[in-house]
């Protein structure tokens, strides 16, 4: 595979083989420390990030890559250089892989055939965030021993969430039942329609049925119009409060891709509750990214 831009174009076997490889890397973090020796990888984040950016960097270093980090404000982007020309310039220097986060949801698709360098999507607008989806799948499988047959509830700003954008395709493909819940204005995806057959439910109903309760952040930065609900009202109506968490199945777990806003979509104490996988997701992100880097760049010549 030359690029990893989305989950929707991967089949079930490809997804499971990445999870299997991540499991190897979880048990052997330095088990392939020279795989990417002398291979230059650039992390190009045109949007803010903590988890994705640093876990890619940890993964790259654990595989022995030469890591280049990019700061948009001190790059020639401030002189008007395009994203395409930025990548093309790095490619001309011998960079073999670019891990890219962008606000534009279609740009990667539009430019992917123009490079010999490999592109890895680290979050594209509201479209897809494939490595977040993979680390979520890994965390679910690690906890429950399976994904098939589980019920996963995703709650919140479905409209603007690229994590939801990936799960909408991945979870049904792997035989999970997916239920969405959230405020009326945050449930449709005009630029990337929700596939047929995905259920919707109110939050209280969802909580009693879900094995996984995945809360999402309100993506304020992608809202064109001001929200017609305050954060306090949102917490009251759609947040995972302690009262609501008590309605979850005894075996149910809480997930969140982060960054989370304690006290908005989730009660501050629930982030680190016993049944929360939130920080395990962060840990697993390193191993998933090692597996993805191996798959995309492992065969590249120096
Ligand atoms: N989950 C996620 O993408 O987090 P960051 O924005 O911190 O990378």
py3Dmol code that shows the C-alpha trace and the ligand (Angstrom):
import py3Dmol

protein = """\
ATOM      1  CA  UNK A   1       0.000   0.000   0.000  1.00  0.00           C
ATOM      2  CA  UNK A   2       1.509   3.338  -1.041  1.00  0.00           C
ATOM      3  CA  UNK A   3      -0.591   5.762   1.044  1.00  0.00           C
ATOM      4  CA  UNK A   4      -2.968   5.517   3.998  1.00  0.00           C
ATOM      5  CA  UNK A   5      -5.605   8.170   3.409  1.00  0.00           C
ATOM      6  CA  UNK A   6      -8.765   6.574   4.742  1.00  0.00           C
ATOM      7  CA  UNK A   7     -10.335   3.515   6.321  1.00  0.00           C
ATOM      8  CA  UNK A   8     -13.160   3.177   3.834  1.00  0.00           C
ATOM      9  CA  UNK A   9     -10.872   1.756   1.160  1.00  0.00           C
ATOM     10  CA  UNK A  10      -9.363  -0.911   3.448  1.00  0.00           C
ATOM     11  CA  UNK A  11     -10.958  -4.328   3.628  1.00  0.00           C
ATOM     12  CA  UNK A  12     -11.515  -6.357   6.794  1.00  0.00           C
ATOM     13  CA  UNK A  13      -8.335  -8.407   6.341  1.00  0.00           C
ATOM     14  CA  UNK A  14      -6.201  -5.316   5.878  1.00  0.00           C
ATOM     15  CA  UNK A  15      -7.634  -3.759   9.039  1.00  0.00           C
ATOM     16  CA  UNK A  16      -7.053  -6.908  11.079  1.00  0.00           C
ATOM     17  CA  UNK A  17      -3.525  -7.306   9.782  1.00  0.00           C
ATOM     18  CA  UNK A  18      -2.678  -3.776  11.021  1.00  0.00           C
ATOM     19  CA  UNK A  19      -4.199  -4.600  14.431  1.00  0.00           C
ATOM     20  CA  UNK A  20      -2.187  -7.815  14.577  1.00  0.00           C
ATOM     21  CA  UNK A  21       1.032  -6.001  13.754  1.00  0.00           C
ATOM     22  CA  UNK A  22       0.256  -3.314  16.372  1.00  0.00           C
ATOM     23  CA  UNK A  23      -0.143  -6.114  18.899  1.00  0.00           C
ATOM     24  CA  UNK A  24       3.368  -7.309  17.994  1.00  0.00           C
ATOM     25  CA  UNK A  25       4.711  -3.781  18.501  1.00  0.00           C
ATOM     26  CA  UNK A  26       2.915  -3.463  21.815  1.00  0.00           C
ATOM     27  CA  UNK A  27       4.834  -6.512  23.017  1.00  0.00           C
ATOM     28  CA  UNK A  28       8.132  -5.560  21.278  1.00  0.00           C
ATOM     29  CA  UNK A  29       8.411  -1.764  21.183  1.00  0.00           C
ATOM     30  CA  UNK A  30      12.011  -1.836  19.956  1.00  0.00           C
ATOM     31  CA  UNK A  31      11.568  -5.093  18.037  1.00  0.00           C
ATOM     32  CA  UNK A  32      12.271  -3.440  14.682  1.00  0.00           C
ATOM     33  CA  UNK A  33      14.512  -0.535  15.674  1.00  0.00           C
ATOM     34  CA  UNK A  34      16.343  -0.304  12.328  1.00  0.00           C
ATOM     35  CA  UNK A  35      13.402  -0.796   9.956  1.00  0.00           C
ATOM     36  CA  UNK A  36      13.303   2.850   8.855  1.00  0.00           C
ATOM     37  CA  UNK A  37      17.013   3.627   9.340  1.00  0.00           C
ATOM     38  CA  UNK A  38      18.114   6.432   6.963  1.00  0.00           C
ATOM     39  CA  UNK A  39      14.514   6.995   5.851  1.00  0.00           C
ATOM     40  CA  UNK A  40      13.347  10.583   6.259  1.00  0.00           C
ATOM     41  CA  UNK A  41       9.766  11.066   7.425  1.00  0.00           C
ATOM     42  CA  UNK A  42       8.207  14.532   7.721  1.00  0.00           C
ATOM     43  CA  UNK A  43       5.390  15.331  10.136  1.00  0.00           C
ATOM     44  CA  UNK A  44       3.370  18.096   8.506  1.00  0.00           C
ATOM     45  CA  UNK A  45       0.692  19.340  10.861  1.00  0.00           C
ATOM     46  CA  UNK A  46      -1.248  22.231   9.350  1.00  0.00           C
ATOM     47  CA  UNK A  47      -3.659  21.959  12.308  1.00  0.00           C
ATOM     48  CA  UNK A  48      -2.944  21.651  16.024  1.00  0.00           C
ATOM     49  CA  UNK A  49      -2.306  18.233  17.548  1.00  0.00           C
ATOM     50  CA  UNK A  50      -0.799  16.639  20.644  1.00  0.00           C
ATOM     51  CA  UNK A  51      -1.662  12.928  20.544  1.00  0.00           C
ATOM     52  CA  UNK A  52      -1.356  12.195  16.852  1.00  0.00           C
ATOM     53  CA  UNK A  53       1.720  14.309  16.240  1.00  0.00           C
ATOM     54  CA  UNK A  54       3.756  13.039  19.160  1.00  0.00           C
ATOM     55  CA  UNK A  55       2.692   9.422  18.898  1.00  0.00           C
ATOM     56  CA  UNK A  56       3.719   9.415  15.232  1.00  0.00           C
ATOM     57  CA  UNK A  57       7.053  10.864  16.264  1.00  0.00           C
ATOM     58  CA  UNK A  58       7.537   8.263  19.006  1.00  0.00           C
ATOM     59  CA  UNK A  59       6.584   5.516  16.532  1.00  0.00           C
ATOM     60  CA  UNK A  60       8.951   6.867  13.859  1.00  0.00           C
ATOM     61  CA  UNK A  61      11.852   7.033  16.314  1.00  0.00           C
ATOM     62  CA  UNK A  62      11.144   3.537  17.647  1.00  0.00           C
ATOM     63  CA  UNK A  63      11.481   2.266  14.078  1.00  0.00           C
ATOM     64  CA  UNK A  64      14.727   4.198  13.588  1.00  0.00           C
ATOM     65  CA  UNK A  65      13.460   6.823  11.093  1.00  0.00           C
ATOM     66  CA  UNK A  66      15.029  10.244  10.531  1.00  0.00           C
ATOM     67  CA  UNK A  67      12.233  12.537  11.734  1.00  0.00           C
ATOM     68  CA  UNK A  68      11.584  16.015  10.331  1.00  0.00           C
ATOM     69  CA  UNK A  69       9.067  18.200  12.136  1.00  0.00           C
ATOM     70  CA  UNK A  70       7.385  21.086  10.432  1.00  0.00           C
ATOM     71  CA  UNK A  71       6.141  24.300  11.911  1.00  0.00           C
ATOM     72  CA  UNK A  72       3.742  26.058   9.597  1.00  0.00           C
ATOM     73  CA  UNK A  73       4.390  29.509  11.017  1.00  0.00           C
ATOM     74  CA  UNK A  74       8.113  29.359  10.341  1.00  0.00           C
ATOM     75  CA  UNK A  75       7.768  27.666   6.938  1.00  0.00           C
ATOM     76  CA  UNK A  76       7.323  29.213   3.506  1.00  0.00           C
ATOM     77  CA  UNK A  77       3.587  28.645   3.939  1.00  0.00           C
ATOM     78  CA  UNK A  78       3.565  32.141   5.449  1.00  0.00           C
ATOM     79  CA  UNK A  79       4.861  33.401   2.073  1.00  0.00           C
ATOM     80  CA  UNK A  80       1.950  31.746   0.314  1.00  0.00           C
ATOM     81  CA  UNK A  81       3.436  28.350  -0.611  1.00  0.00           C
ATOM     82  CA  UNK A  82       0.751  25.721  -1.147  1.00  0.00           C
ATOM     83  CA  UNK A  83       0.473  22.404   0.665  1.00  0.00           C
ATOM     84  CA  UNK A  84       1.198  20.633  -2.649  1.00  0.00           C
ATOM     85  CA  UNK A  85       4.408  22.636  -3.197  1.00  0.00           C
ATOM     86  CA  UNK A  86       5.468  22.094   0.409  1.00  0.00           C
ATOM     87  CA  UNK A  87       5.199  18.315   0.000  1.00  0.00           C
ATOM     88  CA  UNK A  88       6.765  18.398  -3.466  1.00  0.00           C
ATOM     89  CA  UNK A  89       9.733  20.338  -2.044  1.00  0.00           C
ATOM     90  CA  UNK A  90      10.297  17.784   0.725  1.00  0.00           C
ATOM     91  CA  UNK A  91       9.997  14.958  -1.790  1.00  0.00           C
ATOM     92  CA  UNK A  92      12.711  16.609  -3.910  1.00  0.00           C
ATOM     93  CA  UNK A  93      15.024  16.463  -0.856  1.00  0.00           C
ATOM     94  CA  UNK A  94      14.556  12.707  -0.545  1.00  0.00           C
ATOM     95  CA  UNK A  95      11.828  12.562   2.109  1.00  0.00           C
ATOM     96  CA  UNK A  96      10.020   9.228   1.662  1.00  0.00           C
ATOM     97  CA  UNK A  97       6.954   9.714   3.822  1.00  0.00           C
ATOM     98  CA  UNK A  98       4.748  12.595   4.967  1.00  0.00           C
ATOM     99  CA  UNK A  99       2.351  12.349   7.893  1.00  0.00           C
ATOM    100  CA  UNK A 100      -0.159  15.101   7.229  1.00  0.00           C
ATOM    101  CA  UNK A 101      -2.916  16.838   9.156  1.00  0.00           C
ATOM    102  CA  UNK A 102      -5.033  19.314   7.217  1.00  0.00           C
ATOM    103  CA  UNK A 103      -8.246  21.290   7.518  1.00  0.00           C
ATOM    104  CA  UNK A 104      -9.166  20.576   3.902  1.00  0.00           C
ATOM    105  CA  UNK A 105     -10.948  17.256   3.692  1.00  0.00           C
ATOM    106  CA  UNK A 106     -10.347  16.519   0.012  1.00  0.00           C
ATOM    107  CA  UNK A 107      -6.891  17.813  -0.729  1.00  0.00           C
ATOM    108  CA  UNK A 108      -5.046  14.575   0.064  1.00  0.00           C
ATOM    109  CA  UNK A 109      -7.303  12.641  -2.306  1.00  0.00           C
ATOM    110  CA  UNK A 110      -6.765  15.231  -5.019  1.00  0.00           C
ATOM    111  CA  UNK A 111      -2.961  15.252  -4.843  1.00  0.00           C
ATOM    112  CA  UNK A 112      -2.126  11.664  -3.883  1.00  0.00           C
ATOM    113  CA  UNK A 113      -1.210  10.504  -7.393  1.00  0.00           C
ATOM    114  CA  UNK A 114       1.283  13.297  -7.923  1.00  0.00           C
ATOM    115  CA  UNK A 115       3.957  11.964  -5.574  1.00  0.00           C
ATOM    116  CA  UNK A 116       6.278   8.989  -5.267  1.00  0.00           C
ATOM    117  CA  UNK A 117       6.513   9.924  -1.563  1.00  0.00           C
ATOM    118  CA  UNK A 118       3.936   8.198   0.663  1.00  0.00           C
ATOM    119  CA  UNK A 119       1.179  10.150   2.398  1.00  0.00           C
ATOM    120  CA  UNK A 120      -0.351   9.175   5.735  1.00  0.00           C
ATOM    121  CA  UNK A 121      -3.513  10.982   6.774  1.00  0.00           C
ATOM    122  CA  UNK A 122      -3.168  12.229  10.364  1.00  0.00           C
ATOM    123  CA  UNK A 123      -6.628  13.846  10.317  1.00  0.00           C
ATOM    124  CA  UNK A 124      -8.266  15.511   7.329  1.00  0.00           C
ATOM    125  CA  UNK A 125     -10.937  18.113   8.117  1.00  0.00           C
ATOM    126  CA  UNK A 126     -14.198  16.426   9.077  1.00  0.00           C
ATOM    127  CA  UNK A 127     -13.553  13.571   6.665  1.00  0.00           C
ATOM    128  CA  UNK A 128     -11.391  10.791   8.133  1.00  0.00           C
ATOM    129  CA  UNK A 129      -8.777  10.112  10.807  1.00  0.00           C
ATOM    130  CA  UNK A 130      -7.737   6.565   9.931  1.00  0.00           C
ATOM    131  CA  UNK A 131      -5.000   5.991  12.531  1.00  0.00           C
ATOM    132  CA  UNK A 132      -7.305   7.198  15.340  1.00  0.00           C
ATOM    133  CA  UNK A 133      -9.935   4.764  14.099  1.00  0.00           C
ATOM    134  CA  UNK A 134      -7.385   1.927  14.017  1.00  0.00           C
ATOM    135  CA  UNK A 135      -6.162   2.634  17.549  1.00  0.00           C
ATOM    136  CA  UNK A 136      -9.773   2.706  18.760  1.00  0.00           C
ATOM    137  CA  UNK A 137     -10.409  -0.658  17.088  1.00  0.00           C
ATOM    138  CA  UNK A 138      -7.231  -2.038  18.637  1.00  0.00           C
ATOM    139  CA  UNK A 139      -8.291  -0.807  22.093  1.00  0.00           C
ATOM    140  CA  UNK A 140     -11.766  -2.354  21.709  1.00  0.00           C
ATOM    141  CA  UNK A 141     -10.316  -5.664  20.571  1.00  0.00           C
ATOM    142  CA  UNK A 142      -7.724  -5.640  23.340  1.00  0.00           C
ATOM    143  CA  UNK A 143     -10.415  -5.071  25.988  1.00  0.00           C
ATOM    144  CA  UNK A 144     -13.196  -7.334  24.724  1.00  0.00           C
ATOM    145  CA  UNK A 145     -11.165  -9.852  22.707  1.00  0.00           C
ATOM    146  CA  UNK A 146     -13.320  -9.078  19.660  1.00  0.00           C
ATOM    147  CA  UNK A 147     -15.065  -6.317  17.723  1.00  0.00           C
ATOM    148  CA  UNK A 148     -17.688  -8.348  15.862  1.00  0.00           C
ATOM    149  CA  UNK A 149     -21.044  -8.459  17.626  1.00  0.00           C
ATOM    150  CA  UNK A 150     -20.324  -5.519  19.941  1.00  0.00           C
ATOM    151  CA  UNK A 151     -22.515  -2.415  20.118  1.00  0.00           C
ATOM    152  CA  UNK A 152     -20.617   0.858  19.839  1.00  0.00           C
ATOM    153  CA  UNK A 153     -22.306   4.183  20.603  1.00  0.00           C
ATOM    154  CA  UNK A 154     -20.752   7.380  19.241  1.00  0.00           C
ATOM    155  CA  UNK A 155     -22.109  10.514  20.867  1.00  0.00           C
ATOM    156  CA  UNK A 156     -21.717  14.193  20.010  1.00  0.00           C
ATOM    157  CA  UNK A 157     -20.616  16.242  17.046  1.00  0.00           C
ATOM    158  CA  UNK A 158     -20.981  13.586  14.345  1.00  0.00           C
ATOM    159  CA  UNK A 159     -21.196  16.305  11.669  1.00  0.00           C
ATOM    160  CA  UNK A 160     -17.666  17.563  12.176  1.00  0.00           C
ATOM    161  CA  UNK A 161     -15.883  14.510  13.573  1.00  0.00           C
ATOM    162  CA  UNK A 162     -13.316  12.861  11.306  1.00  0.00           C
ATOM    163  CA  UNK A 163     -13.074  10.070  13.884  1.00  0.00           C
ATOM    164  CA  UNK A 164     -16.772   9.352  13.336  1.00  0.00           C
ATOM    165  CA  UNK A 165     -16.097   9.730   9.594  1.00  0.00           C
ATOM    166  CA  UNK A 166     -13.745   6.738   9.784  1.00  0.00           C
ATOM    167  CA  UNK A 167     -15.778   4.621  12.236  1.00  0.00           C
ATOM    168  CA  UNK A 168     -18.914   4.939  10.117  1.00  0.00           C
ATOM    169  CA  UNK A 169     -17.111   2.759   7.588  1.00  0.00           C
ATOM    170  CA  UNK A 170     -14.880   0.594   9.795  1.00  0.00           C
ATOM    171  CA  UNK A 171     -17.248  -0.671  12.490  1.00  0.00           C
ATOM    172  CA  UNK A 172     -20.003  -2.049  10.202  1.00  0.00           C
ATOM    173  CA  UNK A 173     -17.301  -3.667   8.039  1.00  0.00           C
ATOM    174  CA  UNK A 174     -16.044  -5.542  11.112  1.00  0.00           C
ATOM    175  CA  UNK A 175     -19.528  -6.681  12.155  1.00  0.00           C
ATOM    176  CA  UNK A 176     -20.126  -4.230  15.014  1.00  0.00           C
ATOM    177  CA  UNK A 177     -23.451  -2.492  15.595  1.00  0.00           C
ATOM    178  CA  UNK A 178     -23.060   1.270  15.504  1.00  0.00           C
ATOM    179  CA  UNK A 179     -25.497   3.699  17.145  1.00  0.00           C
ATOM    180  CA  UNK A 180     -25.161   7.484  16.866  1.00  0.00           C
ATOM    181  CA  UNK A 181     -26.531  10.086  19.235  1.00  0.00           C
ATOM    182  CA  UNK A 182     -26.226  13.850  19.571  1.00  0.00           C
ATOM    183  CA  UNK A 183     -27.968  17.196  19.128  1.00  0.00           C
ATOM    184  CA  UNK A 184     -30.075  17.704  15.995  1.00  0.00           C
ATOM    185  CA  UNK A 185     -27.645  20.164  14.433  1.00  0.00           C
ATOM    186  CA  UNK A 186     -24.694  17.791  14.813  1.00  0.00           C
ATOM    187  CA  UNK A 187     -26.043  14.560  13.350  1.00  0.00           C
ATOM    188  CA  UNK A 188     -25.775  14.977   9.571  1.00  0.00           C
ATOM    189  CA  UNK A 189     -22.679  14.915   7.403  1.00  0.00           C
ATOM    190  CA  UNK A 190     -23.511  16.925   4.279  1.00  0.00           C
ATOM    191  CA  UNK A 191     -19.988  16.675   2.819  1.00  0.00           C
ATOM    192  CA  UNK A 192     -19.605  12.955   3.544  1.00  0.00           C
ATOM    193  CA  UNK A 193     -23.015  11.311   3.948  1.00  0.00           C
ATOM    194  CA  UNK A 194     -23.597   8.687   6.636  1.00  0.00           C
ATOM    195  CA  UNK A 195     -23.844   5.181   5.090  1.00  0.00           C
ATOM    196  CA  UNK A 196     -27.289   3.537   5.082  1.00  0.00           C
ATOM    197  CA  UNK A 197     -28.251   1.310   7.980  1.00  0.00           C
ATOM    198  CA  UNK A 198     -26.507   3.192  10.811  1.00  0.00           C
ATOM    199  CA  UNK A 199     -28.871   3.483  13.792  1.00  0.00           C
ATOM    200  CA  UNK A 200     -29.666   6.582  15.841  1.00  0.00           C
ATOM    201  CA  UNK A 201     -30.966   6.678  19.395  1.00  0.00           C
ATOM    202  CA  UNK A 202     -31.350   9.079  22.273  1.00  0.00           C
ATOM    203  CA  UNK A 203     -28.451   9.031  24.686  1.00  0.00           C
ATOM    204  CA  UNK A 204     -30.178   7.342  27.613  1.00  0.00           C
ATOM    205  CA  UNK A 205     -31.429   4.517  25.400  1.00  0.00           C
ATOM    206  CA  UNK A 206     -27.982   4.134  23.813  1.00  0.00           C
ATOM    207  CA  UNK A 207     -26.200   3.909  27.177  1.00  0.00           C
ATOM    208  CA  UNK A 208     -28.136   0.821  28.268  1.00  0.00           C
ATOM    209  CA  UNK A 209     -27.242  -1.041  25.074  1.00  0.00           C
ATOM    210  CA  UNK A 210     -23.682  -0.015  24.251  1.00  0.00           C
ATOM    211  CA  UNK A 211     -20.582  -2.030  25.064  1.00  0.00           C
ATOM    212  CA  UNK A 212     -18.525   1.011  24.128  1.00  0.00           C
ATOM    213  CA  UNK A 213     -19.620   4.589  24.823  1.00  0.00           C
ATOM    214  CA  UNK A 214     -17.446   6.826  22.647  1.00  0.00           C
ATOM    215  CA  UNK A 215     -17.804  10.506  23.461  1.00  0.00           C
ATOM    216  CA  UNK A 216     -16.760  13.214  20.982  1.00  0.00           C
ATOM    217  CA  UNK A 217     -15.571  16.766  21.486  1.00  0.00           C
ATOM    218  CA  UNK A 218     -17.633  19.592  19.997  1.00  0.00           C
ATOM    219  CA  UNK A 219     -15.447  20.738  17.096  1.00  0.00           C
ATOM    220  CA  UNK A 220     -16.008  24.458  17.687  1.00  0.00           C
ATOM    221  CA  UNK A 221     -13.322  25.347  15.150  1.00  0.00           C
ATOM    222  CA  UNK A 222     -15.381  23.743  12.338  1.00  0.00           C
ATOM    223  CA  UNK A 223     -18.723  25.290  13.236  1.00  0.00           C
ATOM    224  CA  UNK A 224     -19.580  28.035  10.765  1.00  0.00           C
ATOM    225  CA  UNK A 225     -22.515  29.286  12.788  1.00  0.00           C
ATOM    226  CA  UNK A 226     -22.446  29.899  16.519  1.00  0.00           C
ATOM    227  CA  UNK A 227     -23.907  26.969  18.489  1.00  0.00           C
ATOM    228  CA  UNK A 228     -27.430  27.602  19.721  1.00  0.00           C
ATOM    229  CA  UNK A 229     -26.696  25.704  22.944  1.00  0.00           C
ATOM    230  CA  UNK A 230     -24.321  26.699  25.760  1.00  0.00           C
ATOM    231  CA  UNK A 231     -21.638  24.290  26.965  1.00  0.00           C
ATOM    232  CA  UNK A 232     -23.547  23.917  30.249  1.00  0.00           C
ATOM    233  CA  UNK A 233     -26.725  22.997  28.366  1.00  0.00           C
ATOM    234  CA  UNK A 234     -24.751  20.630  26.187  1.00  0.00           C
ATOM    235  CA  UNK A 235     -23.270  18.889  29.235  1.00  0.00           C
ATOM    236  CA  UNK A 236     -26.710  18.566  30.765  1.00  0.00           C
ATOM    237  CA  UNK A 237     -28.376  17.219  27.618  1.00  0.00           C
ATOM    238  CA  UNK A 238     -25.599  15.237  25.861  1.00  0.00           C
ATOM    239  CA  UNK A 239     -22.654  14.936  28.243  1.00  0.00           C
ATOM    240  CA  UNK A 240     -21.638  11.701  29.937  1.00  0.00           C
ATOM    241  CA  UNK A 241     -22.459  12.655  33.525  1.00  0.00           C
ATOM    242  CA  UNK A 242     -21.963  10.288  36.483  1.00  0.00           C
ATOM    243  CA  UNK A 243     -25.705   9.810  36.611  1.00  0.00           C
ATOM    244  CA  UNK A 244     -25.761   8.725  32.983  1.00  0.00           C
ATOM    245  CA  UNK A 245     -22.637   6.577  33.319  1.00  0.00           C
ATOM    246  CA  UNK A 246     -24.477   4.621  36.045  1.00  0.00           C
ATOM    247  CA  UNK A 247     -26.948   3.504  33.345  1.00  0.00           C
ATOM    248  CA  UNK A 248     -24.190   1.881  31.281  1.00  0.00           C
ATOM    249  CA  UNK A 249     -23.866  -1.877  31.060  1.00  0.00           C
ATOM    250  CA  UNK A 250     -21.710  -3.268  33.897  1.00  0.00           C
ATOM    251  CA  UNK A 251     -19.198  -4.414  31.298  1.00  0.00           C
ATOM    252  CA  UNK A 252     -19.401  -1.183  29.267  1.00  0.00           C
ATOM    253  CA  UNK A 253     -16.343   1.016  28.655  1.00  0.00           C
ATOM    254  CA  UNK A 254     -15.847   4.716  27.985  1.00  0.00           C
ATOM    255  CA  UNK A 255     -13.725   5.945  25.083  1.00  0.00           C
ATOM    256  CA  UNK A 256     -12.827   9.362  23.698  1.00  0.00           C
ATOM    257  CA  UNK A 257     -10.345  10.195  20.918  1.00  0.00           C
ATOM    258  CA  UNK A 258      -9.239  13.363  22.730  1.00  0.00           C
ATOM    259  CA  UNK A 259      -8.633  16.118  23.291  1.00  0.00           C
ATOM    260  CA  UNK A 260     -11.496  15.977  25.814  1.00  0.00           C
ATOM    261  CA  UNK A 261     -13.153  18.891  27.516  1.00  0.00           C
ATOM    262  CA  UNK A 262     -13.750  17.770  31.069  1.00  0.00           C
ATOM    263  CA  UNK A 263     -17.122  18.994  32.238  1.00  0.00           C
ATOM    264  CA  UNK A 264     -18.514  19.464  28.717  1.00  0.00           C
ATOM    265  CA  UNK A 265     -18.932  16.150  26.881  1.00  0.00           C
ATOM    266  CA  UNK A 266     -17.691  14.113  29.851  1.00  0.00           C
ATOM    267  CA  UNK A 267     -17.694  14.462  33.638  1.00  0.00           C
ATOM    268  CA  UNK A 268     -14.154  15.320  34.820  1.00  0.00           C
ATOM    269  CA  UNK A 269     -13.936  12.198  37.029  1.00  0.00           C
ATOM    270  CA  UNK A 270     -15.067   9.795  34.302  1.00  0.00           C
ATOM    271  CA  UNK A 271     -12.028  10.482  32.103  1.00  0.00           C
ATOM    272  CA  UNK A 272      -9.915   8.324  34.407  1.00  0.00           C
ATOM    273  CA  UNK A 273     -12.660   6.065  35.755  1.00  0.00           C
ATOM    274  CA  UNK A 274     -11.941   2.347  36.063  1.00  0.00           C
ATOM    275  CA  UNK A 275     -13.966   1.585  32.955  1.00  0.00           C
ATOM    276  CA  UNK A 276     -12.352   4.331  30.872  1.00  0.00           C
ATOM    277  CA  UNK A 277      -9.973   3.294  28.064  1.00  0.00           C
ATOM    278  CA  UNK A 278      -9.064   6.901  27.239  1.00  0.00           C
ATOM    279  CA  UNK A 279      -5.382   6.833  28.200  1.00  0.00           C
ATOM    280  CA  UNK A 280      -5.014   3.247  26.975  1.00  0.00           C
ATOM    281  CA  UNK A 281      -6.136   4.586  23.590  1.00  0.00           C
ATOM    282  CA  UNK A 282      -3.242   7.056  23.701  1.00  0.00           C
ATOM    283  CA  UNK A 283      -0.747   4.297  24.521  1.00  0.00           C
ATOM    284  CA  UNK A 284      -2.108   2.089  21.754  1.00  0.00           C
ATOM    285  CA  UNK A 285      -1.770   4.965  19.293  1.00  0.00           C
ATOM    286  CA  UNK A 286       2.003   4.511  19.269  1.00  0.00           C
ATOM    287  CA  UNK A 287       1.770   0.817  18.362  1.00  0.00           C
ATOM    288  CA  UNK A 288      -0.847   1.363  15.685  1.00  0.00           C
ATOM    289  CA  UNK A 289       1.305   4.079  14.120  1.00  0.00           C
ATOM    290  CA  UNK A 290       4.331   1.778  14.178  1.00  0.00           C
ATOM    291  CA  UNK A 291       2.275  -0.827  12.315  1.00  0.00           C
ATOM    292  CA  UNK A 292       1.074   1.766   9.784  1.00  0.00           C
ATOM    293  CA  UNK A 293       4.571   3.191   9.229  1.00  0.00           C
ATOM    294  CA  UNK A 294       5.887  -0.314   8.668  1.00  0.00           C
ATOM    295  CA  UNK A 295       3.116  -1.096   6.186  1.00  0.00           C
ATOM    296  CA  UNK A 296       3.573   2.131   4.206  1.00  0.00           C
ATOM    297  CA  UNK A 297       7.312   2.807   4.477  1.00  0.00           C
ATOM    298  CA  UNK A 298       8.816  -0.551   5.455  1.00  0.00           C
ATOM    299  CA  UNK A 299       9.643  -1.476   1.867  1.00  0.00           C
ATOM    300  CA  UNK A 300      11.031   1.913   0.837  1.00  0.00           C
ATOM    301  CA  UNK A 301      14.644   2.001  -0.309  1.00  0.00           C
ATOM    302  CA  UNK A 302      16.972   4.508   1.306  1.00  0.00           C
TER     303      UNK A 302
END
"""
ligand_1 = """\
8
LIG
N -7.248 12.376 18.775
C -6.487 13.341 18.203
O -6.391 13.429 16.965
O -5.845 14.154 19.084
P -4.855 15.321 18.685
O -5.661 16.396 17.992
O -4.236 15.783 19.971
O -3.840 14.741 17.727
"""
view = py3Dmol.view(width=600, height=400)
view.addModel(protein, "pdb")
view.setStyle({"model": 0}, {"cartoon": {"style": "trace"}})
view.addModel(ligand_1, "xyz")
view.setStyle({"model": 1}, {"stick": {}})
view.zoomTo()
view.show()
